[in-house]
Amino acid sequence: MAEKGGDPAEVWRNMLGEMEKGFNTFATQAMSTPEFSRVMNQAGGIAAGAQKQFGELMEKYLLGMNLPSRAQLVDMAERLQAIEGQLSEIKAMLYRAQGKSGGVGGAGVPKPPRTRRPPSAAGESK
């Protein structure tokens, strides 16, 4: 039962290698024909059209379910990112202004004027 060549795994690898070479030769010949190119072009066009129709159908479905579409979510994310950027700029401006006013924790910020007079020591009643 043992072959003269030796290892059965080596025989298996050789067989797979030969099958691969044959398949590559066949595929190369098939792909070089103009018919193959035309069929692949048509398949690509059909796939693109189907994807577009599916996208439009999904958009209508989400609209009917009162849910945002992918495009709307992307738009919201971009707007949110812009708002976060503006908030970061405002915070940086506030920190710089706080640093220039001389203190941390509001020590350099003036207090607003009082609107009520404190009760006098003479015994004003409420």
C-alpha positions in Angstrom: 0.0 0.0 0.0 2.9 2.3 0.5 3.9 4.3 -2.6 7.4 4.4 -3.9 7.3 8.3 -3.7 6.9 8.3 0.0 4.7 10.7 1.9 0.9 10.7 1.2 0.7 14.3 2.2 3.3 15.2 -0.5 1.1 13.3 -3.1 -1.9 15.3 -1.9 -0.1 18.6 -2.1 1.1 17.8 -5.7 -2.4 16.9 -6.7 -3.8 20.1 -5.3 -1.0 22.1 -7.0 -1.8 20.5 -10.4 -5.6 21.2 -9.9 -4.8 24.8 -9.0 -2.7 25.3 -12.1 -5.4 23.8 -14.3 -8.1 26.0 -12.8 -5.9 29.1 -13.2 -5.3 28.3 -16.8 -9.0 27.8 -17.4 -9.9 31.0 -15.5 -7.3 33.1 -17.4 -8.6 31.9 -20.8 -12.2 32.5 -19.7 -11.5 36.0 -18.4 -9.6 37.1 -21.5 -12.7 36.7 -23.7 -14.9 39.8 -24.5 -18.0 37.9 -23.5 -16.7 37.5 -20.0 -16.0 41.2 -19.8 -19.5 42.1 -21.1 -21.2 39.7 -18.6 -19.2 41.1 -15.7 -20.0 44.7 -16.8 -23.7 43.8 -16.9 -23.6 42.1 -13.6 -21.9 45.1 -12.0 -24.5 47.4 -13.5 -27.4 45.2 -12.3 -25.8 45.0 -8.8 -25.4 48.8 -8.6 -29.0 49.3 -9.8 -30.3 46.8 -7.2 -28.3 48.5 -4.4 -29.7 51.9 -5.4 -33.3 50.6 -5.4 -32.8 48.9 -2.1 -31.5 52.1 -0.6 -34.5 54.1 -1.9 -36.8 51.4 -0.5 -35.1 51.4 2.9 -35.4 55.2 3.0 -39.1 55.0 2.3 -39.5 52.3 4.9 -37.6 54.3 7.6 -39.6 57.4 6.7 -42.9 55.4 7.2 -41.7 54.1 10.5 -40.7 57.7 11.5 -37.0 56.7 11.9 -34.0 58.6 10.7 -32.2 57.3 7.6 -28.5 56.8 7.4 -28.0 60.0 5.6 -29.9 61.9 8.3 -27.9 60.2 11.1 -24.6 61.2 9.4 -25.9 64.7 9.0 -26.8 64.8 12.7 -23.4 63.4 13.7 -21.7 66.1 11.7 -23.8 68.8 13.2 -23.2 67.5 16.7 -19.4 67.4 16.0 -19.5 71.0 14.9 -21.4 72.0 18.1 -18.9 70.1 20.3 -16.1 72.0 18.5 -17.8 75.3 19.2 -18.3 74.4 22.9 -14.6 73.5 23.2 -13.7 76.9 21.7 -16.0 78.7 24.2 -14.5 76.7 27.1 -11.0 77.6 26.0 -12.0 81.3 25.8 -13.6 81.2 29.2 -10.5 79.6 30.7 -8.3 82.2 29.1 -10.5 85.0 30.4 -10.5 83.5 33.9 -6.8 83.3 33.9 -6.5 87.0 32.9 -8.9 88.2 35.5 -6.6 87.0 38.2 -8.0 83.9 39.8 -9.4 80.5 39.8 -12.8 79.8 41.2 -14.3 83.2 40.5 -12.1 85.2 42.9 -11.5 87.9 40.2 -15.1 88.1 39.0 -17.0 91.0 40.5 -20.2 90.3 42.5 -23.5 91.6 41.2 -25.0 94.5 43.1 -27.3 93.8 46.0 -31.0 94.4 45.5 -32.2 94.1 49.1 -31.0 96.1 52.0 -30.0 94.1 55.0 -32.2 94.7 58.1 -30.7 97.4 60.2 -29.7 97.0 63.8 -32.3 99.6 64.8 -35.0 96.8 64.8 -36.9 97.1 61.6 -39.6 94.6 61.4 -40.5 92.4 58.5 
